[in-house]
Amino acid sequence: ENEDEDDDDDEEDEDEEEEENLDVVIPMMDEEVLKTQTDPDMIASAPAETPPQEQEQSAAAEQEQPQLSGMELLKSMYAKDENATKKKIKLKLRVGAVVDIYSSTRQDWTEGIIKEIKGDLLCIVYGKHMKWLKKNSRQLRPKAADVEQALALKPNAEQAAAAAEDDDGDLTVAHTTAENAIVQHEDKQYYASAQDTYGAHVEIQIEEEDTQPLEQPIIAPIKEKCFELIEEQLPSTTFNWKFLAGLMDLPALIRNVALIGHLHHGKTSFADMLIQETHTLQQRKQSKSSSSAMKALRYLDTRKDEQSRGVSIKAVPISLVLPDLRDKSWLVNCIDVPGHVNFSDELTASLRLVDGAVVVVDCCEGVLLNTRRAIEHALDDHVAIVLVLNKLDRLIVELRLPPRDAYLKL
């Protein structure tokens, strides 16, 4: 009997020496606690069998006790019962599993990867170190001091993800890393996201096709209800409005004239010259040296787009009282006709209303396409023509022609 007791003591001493030499501490966890831990490659089974009475007592105690994490439960077990260290938990391991290892030499928790399982030897690799352990080293009895130190280093169970069950019903604790994580094909990210590319301070909006009806533009234009420049009051003129109304009763003193010609040959400017002679405008009161006095008036361009583009779009009439060389007053209904080729319909409508046409020609450019068309149109309607040579200064300022050459050009 003494020899048997000595042999048992020797075996316990050898086990304690092996356990002290090992550099790994694995805390024990209950099966219910494993459900709050996550590690896809560590599968836990039920604890060792206990008598029915103890099972009933433990089940009642578990119902009364609140849900604790693995480390908190282990700490409470140390505080209540010293024999709790003798409880063992069986783990199913396979190569490639990731386990948490507490290294007493490195004084921290690391993630170990099971490299090989040969017989009773288990190779766990963590960091740059490699350690060969016995399989029963997974059932070590940790010391209270190591547990206290592990509690300070190990993250809380609240930070871990919820546990998942395999198809076979075994509980899998998911504690994955970027290396061994299983990512679905549709969840894989091959390129950097737009937020990573442009930064968090940039607002990113992705517009898909058919997000709005075709009637609604992506960029809505600015709509203006008022697109014409209208004078609220009658302008001040050099003639009396009652006198103008009296001339309307005498058809013999009325002349209807259309200003026709090519684009930018000075038809609107010619009408401005007549308006400045008969209207007392604010612009005439300004000094002649100012830039506004040199700017074209364009009085008959009553649309905002005509003023912005500098091109007449619509034919605009105006009634003026003009004297002749004998100072006899005539009522002249003048129509400013657009010179652009695309607005030839305005030319056609205007020539049907007038008695005569004033053909304005730029001396520098001469007779162009729309000038020829306007003359031919006037001849077809039997409308009398008066020629006006405009922009004589361009022969001197731009072409720098001497008087004889300028005369030949005219």
C-alpha positions in Angstrom: 0.0 0.0 0.0 2.9 2.4 0.8 4.4 1.6 -2.6 1.2 2.3 -4.4 0.8 5.6 -2.5 4.4 6.5 -3.4 3.7 5.7 -7.1 0.5 7.8 -7.1 2.4 10.7 -5.5 5.2 10.4 -8.1 2.7 10.5 -11.0 1.0 13.5 -9.5 4.3 15.3 -9.1 5.2 14.5 -12.7 1.9 15.8 -13.9 2.4 19.0 -11.8 5.9 19.5 -13.2 4.7 19.0 -16.8 1.9 21.5 -16.1 4.2 24.0 -14.6 6.7 23.7 -17.5 4.0 24.3 -20.1 3.7 27.8 -21.3 0.0 27.8 -22.1 -3.0 28.5 -19.9 -6.4 27.6 -21.3 -9.3 28.8 -19.1 -12.2 26.5 -18.6 -15.7 27.4 -19.9 -19.1 26.0 -19.3 -21.2 24.8 -22.3 -23.8 27.6 -21.8 -21.1 30.2 -21.8 -19.7 28.9 -25.0 -22.8 30.1 -26.8 -21.7 33.7 -26.1 -18.2 33.1 -27.4 -17.3 32.9 -31.1 -14.7 30.7 -32.8 -15.6 28.7 -36.0 -13.0 26.1 -35.4 -13.4 25.3 -31.7 -16.3 22.9 -31.1 -17.3 22.3 -27.5 -19.0 19.3 -26.1 -20.9 18.7 -22.8 -18.9 18.6 -19.6 -18.0 15.4 -17.8 -20.9 13.2 -16.6 -22.0 13.8 -13.0 -24.5 12.0 -10.8 -28.2 12.7 -11.3 -28.5 14.5 -7.9 -25.6 16.8 -8.7 -27.0 17.5 -12.2 -30.4 18.5 -10.7 -28.6 20.7 -8.1 -26.4 22.3 -10.8 -29.4 22.9 -13.1 -31.3 24.6 -10.3 -28.3 26.7 -9.5 -27.8 27.7 -13.2 -31.4 28.8 -13.4 -31.0 31.0 -10.3 -27.6 32.4 -11.4 -27.4 35.2 -14.0 -25.7 34.5 -17.4 -22.0 35.1 -17.0 -19.1 35.1 -19.4 -16.5 32.3 -19.3 -13.9 34.1 -17.3 -16.5 35.5 -14.8 -17.9 32.0 -14.3 -14.4 30.6 -13.8 -13.7 33.3 -11.3 -16.9 32.6 -9.4 -16.1 28.9 -9.4 -12.7 29.5 -7.8 -14.3 31.7 -5.2 -17.0 29.1 -4.2 -15.3 25.7 -4.6 -11.7 24.8 -4.8 -12.6 21.4 -6.2 -14.0 23.2 -9.3 -10.5 23.2 -10.7 -10.8 19.4 -11.1 -13.7 19.8 -13.6 -12.6 19.1 -17.2 -14.0 20.1 -20.5 -13.4 18.0 -23.6 -12.7 19.8 -26.9 -12.9 18.4 -30.4 -9.9 19.8 -32.3 -8.8 19.7 -35.9 -5.9 21.0 -37.9 -6.3 24.7 -38.9 -8.4 25.6 -35.9 -7.8 29.0 -34.2 -7.6 28.9 -30.4 -6.9 31.6 -27.8 -3.6 30.9 -25.9 -2.4 32.8 -22.9 1.4 32.9 -22.9 2.9 33.4 -19.5 6.3 34.4 -21.1 4.7 37.0 -23.4 2.2 38.1 -20.8 -0.7 38.5 -23.3 -3.4 36.7 -25.1 -2.5 35.5 -28.6 -4.3 33.6 -31.4 -2.8 30.2 -31.9 -3.3 28.0 -34.9 -3.3 24.2 -34.6 -0.6 23.1 -37.0 -0.5 19.3 -36.5 -2.0 16.6 -34.4 0.1 13.4 -34.2 -0.8 10.9 -31.6 -0.7 12.5 -28.2 1.2 15.5 -29.4 -0.4 18.8 -30.4 1.6 21.5 -32.2 0.2 25.0 -31.6 1.8 27.9 -33.4 1.4 31.5 -32.2 3.5 34.5 -33.2 7.0 33.4 -34.0 7.0 30.6 -31.5 6.1 26.9 -31.8 5.1 24.8 -28.9 4.5 21.0 -28.7 1.9 20.1 -26.1 0.2 17.0 -25.0 -3.5 16.7 -25.8 -4.4 16.6 -22.2 -2.8 20.0 -21.8 -6.1 21.4 -23.1 -7.5 20.3 -19.7 -5.0 22.1 -17.5 -6.0 23.4 -14.1 -5.1 27.1 -14.2 -3.8 28.9 -11.2 -5.9 31.6 -9.5 -3.1 34.2 -10.1 -3.1 33.3 -13.8 -6.8 33.6 -14.0 -6.8 37.0 -12.4 -4.1 38.2 -14.9 -6.1 36.6 -17.8 -9.2 38.5 -16.7 -7.3 41.8 -17.1 -6.0 40.9 -20.5 -8.8 38.9 -22.1 -11.6 41.0 -23.9 -15.1 40.8 -22.5 -17.6 38.3 -23.8 -19.9 41.2 -24.8 -17.4 42.1 -27.5 -17.7 38.6 -29.1 -20.3 37.7 -31.7 -23.2 35.4 -31.0 -22.6 31.7 -31.4 -23.8 29.7 -34.3 -24.7 26.0 -34.7 -23.4 23.7 -37.4 -25.6 21.4 -39.4 -24.7 18.5 -37.1 -26.0 20.3 -34.1 -22.6 21.0 -32.5 -22.0 24.4 -31.1 -19.4 26.4 -33.0 -17.6 29.2 -31.3 -16.8 31.8 -34.0 -13.5 33.7 -33.5 -12.3 34.2 -37.0 -9.5 36.3 -38.4 -8.9 37.8 -41.9 -6.9 34.8 -42.9 -9.4 32.0 -42.1 -12.7 33.9 -42.5 -15.1 32.4 -44.9 -16.6 35.1 -47.1 -19.5 34.5 -49.5 -18.9 35.2 -53.2 -21.5 38.0 -53.3 -19.9 39.6 -50.2 -16.4 39.8 -51.5 -15.0 43.2 -52.1 -12.4 43.3 -54.8 -12.1 47.1 -55.1 -12.1 50.0 -52.6 -15.4 51.6 -51.8 -16.2 55.1 -52.9 -16.0 56.4 -49.4 -12.5 55.0 -49.0 -11.5 56.5 -52.3 -12.9 60.0 -51.8 -12.9 60.3 -48.0 -15.6 60.5 -45.4 -16.1 64.3 -45.9 -17.5 63.7 -49.5 -21.2 63.0 -50.0 -21.6 60.2 -52.5 -24.9 59.7 -54.4 -25.4 56.9 -56.9 -28.1 57.6 -59.5 -29.5 54.5 -61.2 -31.3 54.3 -64.5 -35.0 55.2 -64.6 -35.1 56.7 -61.2 -37.4 59.5 -62.4 -39.8 59.8 -65.4 -38.7 61.1 -68.8 -40.9 64.2 -68.4 -38.8 65.3 -65.4 -35.4 66.5 -66.4 -32.3 65.6 -64.3 -31.3 69.3 -64.2 -34.4 71.4 -64.4 -34.0 74.6 -66.4 -34.7 78.0 -64.8 -38.2 79.0 -65.8 -39.1 82.7 -66.1 -42.6 83.8 -66.6 -41.6 87.2 -67.8 -39.3 87.0 -70.8 -40.1 90.3 -72.5 -38.9 93.8 -71.6 -42.1 95.9 -71.4 -42.3 99.6 -70.6 -44.8 100.4 -68.0 -45.3 104.0 -69.1 -45.2 105.7 -72.4 -41.7 107.1 -73.2 -41.2 110.8 -73.5 -40.9 111.9 -77.2 -40.2 115.0 -79.2 -43.6 114.8 -80.8 -47.1 114.9 -79.2 -49.0 111.6 -79.0 -52.2 113.4 -79.9 -50.5 114.6 -83.1 -49.5 111.1 -83.9 -53.1 109.9 -83.4 -54.3 112.6 -85.7 -51.9 111.5 -88.5 -53.5 108.0 -88.3 -56.7 109.5 -89.8 -54.8 110.6 -92.9 -53.6 107.5 -94.9 -51.8 109.7 -97.4 -49.3 110.7 -94.6 -48.6 107.1 -93.5 -45.7 105.1 -94.7 -45.2 101.4 -93.7 -41.5 100.4 -94.0 -39.6 97.2 -93.3 -35.9 97.1 -92.4 -34.4 94.1 -94.2 -30.9 92.8 -94.8 -28.3 90.2 -93.7 -27.4 89.4 -90.1 -25.4 92.0 -88.2 -25.6 94.6 -91.0 -27.1 97.2 -88.7 -30.8 97.1 -89.1 -31.6 97.4 -85.4 -28.9 100.1 -85.0 -30.5 102.0 -87.9 -33.8 101.9 -86.0 -32.1 103.0 -82.8 -30.8 106.1 -84.7 -34.4 107.0 -85.6 -35.6 106.4 -82.1 -32.9 108.5 -80.6 -34.0 111.4 -82.8 -37.6 111.2 -81.7 -37.4 109.9 -78.1 -35.9 111.6 -75.0 -34.2 108.6 -73.5 -32.1 108.5 -70.3 -29.1 107.3 -72.3 -29.0 110.6 -74.3 -28.5 112.5 -71.1 -25.3 110.7 -70.2 -21.9 111.9 -71.3 -20.7 110.8 -74.7 -17.4 109.6 -73.4 -19.0 107.0 -71.0 -19.0 103.4 -72.0 -22.8 103.2 -71.7 -23.2 105.9 -74.3 -21.1 103.8 -76.7 -23.1 100.7 -76.1 -25.8 99.9 -78.6 -29.3 100.7 -77.5 -31.1 97.9 -79.2 -34.5 99.4 -78.3 -36.5 97.1 -80.5 -35.0 93.9 -79.0 -37.8 93.5 -76.4 -37.0 89.9 -75.4 -34.4 89.0 -72.8 -32.8 86.4 -75.0 -32.4 88.9 -77.8 -30.6 91.3 -75.4 -28.3 88.5 -74.1 -27.5 87.0 -77.5 -27.4 90.2 -79.5 -29.5 88.9 -82.3 -33.1 89.9 -83.3 -35.5 86.9 -83.2 -38.9 88.5 -83.7 -40.1 91.3 -86.0 -41.0 94.3 -83.9 -43.0 97.3 -85.2 -42.7 100.9 -83.9 -44.6 104.1 -84.9 -42.6 107.3 -85.3 -43.3 110.8 -86.5 -40.4 111.7 -88.8 -40.0 114.9 -90.9 -38.7 115.1 -94.4 -36.3 117.7 -95.9 -39.2 120.2 -96.1 -40.0 119.7 -92.4 -43.2 117.9 -93.3 -44.2 115.3 -90.7 -45.0 111.7 -91.7 -46.2 108.8 -89.7 -43.7 106.0 -90.3 -44.6 102.5 -89.1 -41.2 100.8 -89.1 -40.7 97.0 -88.7 -37.3 95.7 -87.6 -37.0 92.3 -89.4 -34.5 89.6 -88.1 -31.6 89.1 -90.5 -30.8 85.4 -89.6 -31.6 82.8 -92.3 -33.6 80.7 -89.8 -36.0 83.5 -89.2 -37.0 84.1 -92.8 -40.7 83.5 -91.9 -40.6 86.9 -90.1 -39.3 88.4 -93.3 -42.1 86.9 -95.3 -44.9 88.1 -92.9 -43.4 91.6 -92.7 -43.1 92.2 -96.5 -46.8 91.4 -96.9 -47.7 94.3 -94.6 -45.4 97.2 -95.8 -45.4 99.6 -98.7 -41.6 99.7 -99.0 -38.4 98.0 -97.8 -35.1 99.5 -96.6 -32.3 97.2 -97.5 -29.4 97.7 -95.1 -26.0 96.6 -96.4 -22.6 96.5 -94.6 -20.1 98.3 -96.8 -17.2 96.1 -95.6 -19.0 92.7 -96.1 -21.1 93.6 -99.1 -24.2 91.8 -100.4 -24.5 88.3 -98.7 -26.8 85.4 -99.0 -29.7 86.7 -96.9 -29.4 90.1 -98.6 -30.0 88.5 -102.0 -33.0 86.5 -100.6 -34.5 89.6 -99.1 -34.2 91.6 -102.3 -35.7 88.7 -104.4 -38.6 88.3 -101.9 -39.3 92.1 -102.0 -39.4 92.0 -105.8 -41.8 89.1 -105.8 -44.2 91.0 -103.6 -43.7 94.2 -105.7 -42.3 96.2 -102.7 -40.3 99.3 -103.4 -36.6 99.2 -102.2 -34.4 101.8 -100.7 -30.7 101.0 -100.3 -28.9 102.1 -97.1 -25.1 101.8 -97.0 -24.1 101.2 -93.4 -20.8 101.0 -91.4 -18.8 103.3 -93.7 -16.2 103.7 -90.9 -15.1 100.1 -91.3 -13.5 101.0 -94.7 -11.2 103.4 -93.0 -10.7 102.0 -89.5 -10.5 98.2 -90.3 -9.6 98.0 -94.0 -7.6 101.2 -94.0 -8.6 102.0 -97.6 -7.6 105.3 -99.3 -10.6 107.5 -100.5 -10.3 106.3 -104.1 -10.3 102.6 -103.2 -13.2 103.2 -100.7 -15.2 104.8 -103.5 -14.6 101.8 -105.8 -15.6 99.5 -102.9 -18.9 101.4 -102.5 
